[in-house]
Amino acid sequence: MSGHSQYELLKQRRFLPFFLTQFLGAFNDNVYKNALVILVAFHAASLSGLDANTLSNLAQALFILPFFLFSATAGQIADKLEKSFLIRMVKLAEIAIMALGAMGLYWRNLSLLLAALFLMGLHSTVFGPVKYSYLPQHLKQEEVLGGNGLVEMGTFLAILVGTLLGGYLIAAGSATPVAVTVVALAALGYLASRWVPDSPAAAPELAINWNPFTETWRILQFMRRDRAVFLSVLGISWFWFLGALYLSQFPVYAKDVLFGTEQVVTVLLALFSVGVGIGSLLCERLSGRRIEIGLVPFGSIGLTLFGIDFYFASTGLPAHAAVGAADFLREPAHWRILADLALIGIFGGFYIVPLYTLIQTRSEASHRSRIIAGNNILNSLFVVAAAALAIALLDLGLSIPQLFLAAAILNAAVAIYIYTLVPEFLMRFLIWLLVHTVYRLKTSGLAHIPETGPAVLVCNHVSYVDGLVIAAACPRPVRFVMDHRIFKIPVLSFVFRTGRAIPIAPAREDAQALDQAYDQIARALEDGDLIGIFPEGKITYDGQLNPFKPGVKKIVDRTPVPVVPLALQGLWGSFFSRHEGPAMTNWSRILKRVFSRVGLVAAPPVPAREATPEILHGIVLRLRGDRL
């Protein structure tokens, strides 16, 4: 791995202690929870007068109840207090809670067991807002996606291994190994938290509203101010809906459809969890270390397609005696099911990690923890809704494979609805698809583009997709100024409008439109946006760099901001260029140039007072090299 890999974070104090702390917490949750579920399932009569099903549902309700009652308060506390202190207090509380649970396990006392389970739910409720608001404080923007990928991978791995270990330890017949393990894991979590670096409070002056109902409503209303953030929260909650629906059906699905034993349930859970972990880790590689929300539609497409195939792969299986994991894996008829399930997990990782990253980076720092708390509340509501829908559809006579099919089709409908509300997701997907299927993009010097604040990007104009390539490579959204005729090209027009491009016309064609364009550019720069322009004013006909027009000087004279010169390489001769005739007419060039390498190079910013057309032209001429 290169020095810029997300795995480098695991060697650094700003990430590793936090990662271990959250991993051990999730691990401990699932060791205790699964041990309790199995204990209840097999020994309900000795614990209470209630039957096993009632006790299991009661246990699930008690664990999720704190998310409804205390998430709003937890979000406020996470914004008000220094986070490393809060993490250590939560981990100390976990030791006490697990000690209580250990006594319940040892004495087979149901009241203590359920009290500890409720308190572990409360522990997760308080830790959740801290968990996701910590990362943006300690990671650079280009590292947040990779950090989230590692956290999601760790969480699902902890769920898997914790579930397996809890079941294995309690299956031996004695609760003592479970009791010792959960207390030891809690102690290890506290030790790891001692190394978490300080994280200044985001809103130390915040007056906490202790009324969970009014504060929950206030948080939800605040989230709705930013439509992309709010719909991202709904998108995450939808993934939890799907995940809960799949996972809750695995035991009966394995028994009645696959004719497998409990070992087969473990295989299904393992494949799904490992798939999500792999998808989460791949996000950084696929996105080029940037927040690539184009992966979200890609993930939802995979969730739908492989969810539908999961249904077809699960039909027509011959009945036979119950088989264990080894026999199940040896049967070729099951390989398609396993592949579908793993791919559902992988595409789930593609889907969820960019959404979490978007929420973290676009939320106001002073409200970030409360927005995460609101996310947790909606996640819990969707998990409950998934259970209710599953019960309703199964009561109507649907089989479990048919339930999976309904979920996949519903996922497609929800995805289409969200992407029509926020076209930015679909636009980024189209850009991402172009750059990762038609071209291989190599960048250099993009660190010269300011991380925040206004700037003007100037670049040579080689083809009709220049703006898309720059948008795919740039670490920040760019508002392009473009010829009004290109702006109106079908399909591309959707992308340009969604990206808030600014159409411009020559004075001889429409002087009023020209003035309006300059006014829009000035307002955008005053708002701190990046403006991208092609100073040649036209796409090259011969591959040479045309003289720059004076428009760029007029822009920076009115609003003095730095100008970053860029140069595109390798696009001349492509299907979208005017090489050997009009662009987009020579279809043979598509096949010849598929996966061809293109480059984007940036030079250091030029101060506004020095940004003359002649100076910028000379810099871009040097940047573009001989490949143009």
N, C-alpha and C positions, 0 to 999 in steps of 0.2 A: 504494500500500500504506500502511496505517496505521503509526504509530510502533511498534506492538506486533507487526509482522510478523516472521516468522522471518528474512526477508532483511535486517533491521536488524543481525543478528549478523555479516553479512559486512562491516560497517563498523567492527567492534570488535576490538581487539587480543586480547581473551580468546578469540576464535573464529577470525578470519580467518587468522592465521599457521598455526594448527593445521590448518585446513581445506585450505590450500594445500599444507602438508607432506604430509598423507595423500593428497591428490589426486595430487600429483606422484609419490609412491611407487607408488600403484596404476597410474598412467599408465605409469611406467617399467617396472614388472613386465610389463605386457602388450605394450609395444613390443618388449622383449627376447624374451619368451616366444614371441610369434607369429612374430617374425623367425626364431627358432631352429626352430620347428615347420616353417615353410615351407622353410627351408634344408635341414632333414633330409628333408622329403618329396621334394624335387626333386634333392638332391645327396647322398643317402645313400651311394651307391657311392664317391664321392670322399672321404667322411669316415671310413668304416669298412667292415668286411666284413659288418656287420649290415644287414638290409633296412630299408626306411623304416618299416614298421609296428612292428617291434621297437624301433627307435630312438625313435619317437614315444611308445610306451607307456613306455619307459625314462625319457624326459624328463618325462612326467607324474608318474611314480612318484617321481622324484628331487625334484621340486618339492613334492610333498605329504608326503614322508617326514619333514621337520623338524617338521611339525605334530604328528605322533605322538610323536616323540622328545623334543622340546624345549618343547612348550607348557606343561607343568607347571612347568618351571624358569623359563620366561619370565614366567609369572604371578606367581611368587614375587618375581622381580627387580623387576617393575613395582610390586608392593606395597611393597617394601623401599626403593626408591630414589626420589629426587625426579624427577618425570616429564619435565620440560623437559630436564634433563641427559641422561636416558636417550634421549629422542627425538633429541637432537643426536648422541649417540654412534652411534645406529642409522643416522642419515643420513650420518655420516662413513664408517661401514662400507659403506654403499651405494655411495659414490664408489669405494672400493677394489674392491668386488665388480664394479661396472660396468667399471672399468678392466681387470679380469681378463677379463670377458666381451668387452670390446672387442678385446683381444689375440686371444682365441679366434676372434672373427669375422674379424679381419683376416688371421690366419694359417690360418683354416679348421682349427683344432685342436679336435677333438671333446672331448678331456679337459678343456681349459680351458672350453669352452662348457658342458659338463655340470656342472663344478665351480661355475661362476658361477651356473647355474640352481639348484643345490642351496643355495648360499649366499643367493640371493634368496628362496628358500623359508624359510630360517632368518631372514632379515631380516623377512619378513612375520609369521613366528611370534612374534618378539620384539615387533614393533610392534603386533600385534593387541590384546593385553591393555591396552596403554597407550592405544590409540585409543579404546576404549569406556569406560575408567575415567576418562579425562581430563575428559569432558564434565560429569558430575555435580559435579565439583569447581569448575567455572567458570561453569556456567549455573544459573539459578534453576530450580526444579522445573517451572514452567510453560513454560520455554524448552527443556527437555531434548528433548521430542518434536520440536519444530521443528528443533533442532540435529541430531538423529538423521536427520530427513528430508533435511536438506542434505547430511549425510555420506553417506547411502545414495545419494542422487542423484549426488553427486560420484563415488562409487566406481563406480557402473554407467556413468556417462559416461566415466570414465577407462578402464574396461575396453573400452568401445566404441571410443573414439578411439584408445587405445593399440594395440588389435588392428588397426584400419584402418591406422594410421601404420606399424606394424611390417611389415605385409604390403606396403604401398606402397613403403617404402624398400628392402626386400630384393628386391622384384620387379624392380628396375632392374638387378640382376645383380651389384652391388658391395655388399660388406658395410661399406664405410667410412662411408656416411651413417648406418647403424644404430649403428655403434661411436661415432661422434661424438655422436649424439643421446642415447644412453643415459647417457654420461658427463656431458653437459651437463644433462640432466634431474636426475641425481643431485646435481650441484652446486647447481642451483636449489632442490632440496628441502632441502639443508643450509642455504642462505641463508634460506629461509622459516622453518626451525626455529629460527634465531637469535632470532626475535621471539616465539616461544612463551613465555608468561609462566610463572613458577615454579608448580609444583604440588607441595605438600608430600607427603612419603611417607606412605602410609596405615598402614604397619606397619614403621617403621624398625628395630624391635627383632627382627624376624623372623629366625630362623635357617634358612637355606636348606637344604632337603633336595635333594641333587644326584642322587638316585636317581629317574629319570623315571617308573619303573613304580609304585613305592610312593607317590610324590607324586600321580601321576595318580589312583590309586585313592582316596587321601585326599581329593582335590578333588571327585571324583564323589560320595563319601559325604557330604561337607559340603554339596554342592548339594542333595542329596536331603532335607536337613532342612527346607527351605522348598519345599513341594510346588508352589506356583505358579511359583517361579523355575525349578525343575528341569523342569517340564513346558513352560515357556516356552523353555528351552534345547532340549528335544526338538522343540518346534514350529519353532524357527529351523532346526534341523538338518534337519527334514523339508522345509522350503522349499529348502534347498541340495540335498537329494535330488531334488526336482522340477526345480529349475533345471539341475542337472547332467544329468538325464535328457533334458530338452528340448534343451539346448545341444549335447550330444554327438551328437544325432541330426540336427541341422540340415544338415550337409554331405550326408549320404546322402539325407535327406528332400528337400532341394532338387533333388538330381540325379535320383533315381528316381521321386519322386512328383510333384514340380512341374515336372520337365523343365527345370530352370534351370541356369545356369552358376554359377561362384563368386560372381558379383555378387549373385545371389539369396540366397546364404548370408549375405552382408553385410547385405542388406535385412532378413532375418529376425532376425539378431543385433541390428541397430540398433533395430528395432521393439520387441523384447523389452526391451532395455536402457533405451530412452527411456520405455517404459511403466512399468517399475519406478521410474525417476526421477520421473515425473509422480505416480505413486501415493504415493511417499515424501513429495513436497512437499505433496500435498493433505491428508496426515494432519493437519497442524496446523489447517487450515481446517475440516475435518470434525469435529475433536475439540474445537474451542474452546480450543486451547492447553493442554489437560490430557492426562494419560495416559489415553486412552480405549481400554481393552482390548476394548470392544464392537466395535471395528473389526476385530478378529482373526477372529471368526466371519463377519463381512461379507466379509472378504478370502477366507476359505476357501470360502465359497459361490460367489464369483465365479471362483475358481480351478477349482472343480469344473464349474460350468455352462459356462464358456467353453472349458474343456479338453474337455468332451464335444462341444461344437459344433465345436471344432477338428478332431475326428475326422470328423464328418459333412461338414464343409466340404472335407476332404481326400480324400474318396472320389468315385469316378466322374469324375475329371478326364481329359479326352481326352489321349492321347499325341501328342506333336509334337516337333519338333526343339528342341534346347536353346536357351533364350532368355536374354537378358541382363536387367538390372534394369529398363530402360525398357520393354521389351516386356512383361515380367512385370507391371509396375504398371499398364499400360494394359488388361490383360485383366479384365473385370468378374467373371469366375468366381473370380479370386484375391482380390477385395476383402474377401470374408467371412473368408478365411483371415487376411488382414492385420489385420482388425478384431479377430478372436478373439485373435490373438497379442498385439496391443497391450493388449487388455483383461486378458489373463492377466498381463502385466507390471504393469499398474496395480493390479489386485487383489492381486498379490504385494506391492506396496509397502504397501497398506493392511494386509496381514497381518504383514509382518516388522518394520516400524518400531515399532509399539507393543510388540512382544515384546522387542526390544532395550531399549526405554525401561524396560519393567517390570523387566528384569534389572538394569539400571543403578541404578534408584531403590530397589529392594527388597533388593538385596544389601547385606550389611554392608560398610561402607566399607573396613574392614581386610582384607577378603577379595575385594573386587570384581574386582581384576585376575586373581586365581586362578580365579574363577568364569568370567570371560571366556575364560581359557585353557582351562578345561574345556569350555566351549562350542565353542571352536575344534577341540578333539580330537574331539568328537562330530560336528561339521560334517564333518570329514575322513572319519570312519568312514561317515557317510551318503553322502558323495560316492562313496566306493569301493563301497558297497552298491548305489548307483544303477547304476554301471557293471556290476556283477556281475548285477543283476536284468535289465538291458537285454540283456546277452549271453545269459542263460538264456532269456528270453522270445522273443528273435529266433531262437534255435536251435530253439525249439519250433514255429516256423513263423509267429509273429505278424508282421504287417506293421508298419511304423513308425507309421502312423496308429492301428493297433490297440494298439500300445504306448502311445501318447498317451492313448487311451481308458482303458486299464487304469490308467494313472497317475492320471487324473481320478477314476475310481471309487475307487481306493485312497485318494486324498486325502479323499474324502467319509467313508470308513470311519474313517480316522485322526482326522479332525476330530470326528466323533461320539464316538469313544472318549475323546479328550482333554477334550471339553466335559462328558462325564459324570463324569470324574474331578475336573474343576475347574469346577463350575457357574457360578462367578463370571464366566467369560468369556461364557457364554450369557446370564446375567442382565444384564450390561452391554450386550450387543447388543440385548436387548429394550427396555431403557431408552433406549438411543441411537436405536433405530428409532422409538419413541414420540415422542420429542422432535423428531426430524428429519423425520417424516412427517405426524404429526397436528398438531403445533404448531411455531411459530417462537419460540424462547426468547430473551429479552433479559434480561441480568442487570446489576445495578448494586450496587456496594459489597461484593462478595464478598471483597475483600481484608481485610475486617474479621474474617473467619473465620481463626483462628490456623493457621499452616502446620504447627505441631507442637503436641503437648500436648492435654490434655482441655478440652472446652468443651461447653456445652449450647446447642443451637439451638432457638428457639421460633418457631412460625409459625402463622398463621391456617389454618383447616381448611376448604377450599372443595369438595374433590372426592375421589374415591377414588384419584386418581393424584398427589395432592400429594407424597407421599413419593418417587415415581419422578421427578417433575420436579426436586425438590430434589437427589436423588441424582445426576441427570444434570448439574446445574449446579455442585454443590459440588466444589471441588478435592481434597477428601479423602473417603474412605469415611465414611458416616454410619450409625450404628446407631439405628434408629427405635424409639420406644416407641409401640405402637399397640393399639387395641382388639382383643381376642382374636377377635372375630367377623370383623373385616376381615382379620385375619391368616390366617383359614381360607378366604378366598375362592379358588376354583380359579384356577389360572394365576398370579394375583397372589401366592398363598401361596408358590409356588416362588420367586418373586423375593424375597419378604420373608425366607424361611428362608435363602436363599443369602446375603442381605445381613445375616444375623445380627440381624434385628429382634427386639425384646423384646415379647412379647404381655403385655397388662395387662388385668385385670378389675376392676370396681368391688368395693368391700369387701362390699356387700350380695349380690353374686353369688358371689364366691370370695375370701374374705379371705386365705387362704393363698397363692393365686396373686398377689395384690397385693403381699404381703410378698416373695415370691420375685422379682417384677419389680423392686422397689426394691433388693434385694440384687444382682441382675444389673447394674442401672444403676451402682451404686456400684463394683462390680468393674471395669466397663468404663471408667469415668472414672479409676480408679486405674491402669488399663493405658494411659491416654493417648488413649482413643478419643473421637470426637465422638458425642454423643447428641442425637438429634432428637426433639422432642415437639410435640404439638399441644395447648396448654394448655386450649383450649375443651372438650376431652373428647368432641367430636362434630363431625360435618360440619354446616355451617350449612344451615338449611332456607330461609332468606330472603335470603341474601347478606350479612347483617349480622354483625358480629363479636360473638360471645357472650362473656360474662364468663370470665376465666381462672380455672381451678380452682387450689387451693393446692398441687398436687403438685410443681410446679416449685420452690417454696420449700422443700419438704421435701427435694428432691434436693440442692439447693446448700447447705442447712444441714448435711446429712450429709457431703457432699463439696464443699467450697468451690471452685468453678471459675467462670470468666467465662461469662456468658449472652449469646448473640448473637441479637438479634431479627431475624426475617425476615418478609417479607410477599409472598404470591403475588398476582399481578394477572392478570386476564383469564380465569380459569378458571370463574368463575360464568357459568352459561348453557351450559357445555359438556356433552357427553354423559355425562360422569362426575360431574356435579354434580346437586343436587336441585332445580334450577331447573324450575318448572312440573311438579313431580311427582317420583316416585322416580328415582334415578340409573340410568343404563344401560338405560332403557326406551324413550326417545324416539329412534328411529334416525335421524329426519330431522335431528337436531342434529349428527350426524357429518358429513354433507355440508355443512351450513351453516357448521361451524366448522373444517373442514379447513384447515390452514396458518394458523389464527388466531394472532395474536401473544399470547404470555403473558409475564409478567415475574416476576422474583424479585429483591427489593431487600433489602439487609442494612444494619443500623445498627451503630454502634460497640458493642463488648462492654460489658455492664453488670456491674460487680463483684458478687460473690455476695451481699455484705451489703446491696446496694441492689435486688436482683432480687426485688421483691415482685410478686405477680400484677397489682396495680393499675398499677404503673410500667411493667411489660412490656406490659400491655394498651394503655396510652396510646401507647407507642412504635410498636407494630404498627399501631394505628389510624391514626397519622400516615403510616406507611410505605406502607400499602396504597393510599392515594389514592382517587380516585372511580371507578376502573375496576372495582373489585370488585363 
